[in-house]
Amino acid sequence: MAGADVTFDIGRLELNGQYMHREDGAPTFAADEPEAKADGGFAEAIYIFADGRW
């Protein structure tokens, strides 16, 4: 498994992102099953308003 995680804090704005890649030769330990590959991730933006408490 490999991946990356990044966060940028720009004043009241925070940008987050994450990526993950995984390869598994025997995901369920059954005989003669194909290799499993998975890619995924997310991105989010958080803005704190002027009267926000968090």
Secondary structure as a PSIPRED ss2 file (coil, helix, strand):
# PSIPRED VFORMAT (PSIPRED V4.0)

   1 M C   1.000  0.000  0.000
   2 A E   0.000  0.000  1.000
   3 G E   0.000  0.000  1.000
   4 A E   0.000  0.000  1.000
   5 D E   0.000  0.000  1.000
   6 V E   0.000  0.000  1.000
   7 T E   0.000  0.000  1.000
   8 F E   0.000  0.000  1.000
   9 D E   0.000  0.000  1.000
  10 I E   0.000  0.000  1.000
  11 G C   1.000  0.000  0.000
  12 R C   1.000  0.000  0.000
  13 L E   0.000  0.000  1.000
  14 E E   0.000  0.000  1.000
  15 L E   0.000  0.000  1.000
  16 N E   0.000  0.000  1.000
  17 G E   0.000  0.000  1.000
  18 Q E   0.000  0.000  1.000
  19 Y E   0.000  0.000  1.000
  20 M E   0.000  0.000  1.000
  21 H E   0.000  0.000  1.000
  22 R E   0.000  0.000  1.000
  23 E E   0.000  0.000  1.000
  24 D E   0.000  0.000  1.000
  25 G C   1.000  0.000  0.000
  26 A C   1.000  0.000  0.000
  27 P C   1.000  0.000  0.000
  28 T C   1.000  0.000  0.000
  29 F C   1.000  0.000  0.000
  30 A C   1.000  0.000  0.000
  31 A C   1.000  0.000  0.000
  32 D C   1.000  0.000  0.000
  33 E C   1.000  0.000  0.000
  34 P C   1.000  0.000  0.000
  35 E C   1.000  0.000  0.000
  36 A E   0.000  0.000  1.000
  37 K E   0.000  0.000  1.000
  38 A E   0.000  0.000  1.000
  39 D E   0.000  0.000  1.000
  40 G E   0.000  0.000  1.000
  41 G E   0.000  0.000  1.000
  42 F E   0.000  0.000  1.000
  43 A E   0.000  0.000  1.000
  44 E E   0.000  0.000  1.000
  45 A E   0.000  0.000  1.000
  46 I E   0.000  0.000  1.000
  47 Y E   0.000  0.000  1.000
  48 I C   1.000  0.000  0.000
  49 F C   1.000  0.000  0.000
  50 A C   1.000  0.000  0.000
  51 D C   1.000  0.000  0.000
  52 G C   1.000  0.000  0.000
  53 R C   1.000  0.000  0.000
  54 W C   1.000  0.000  0.000
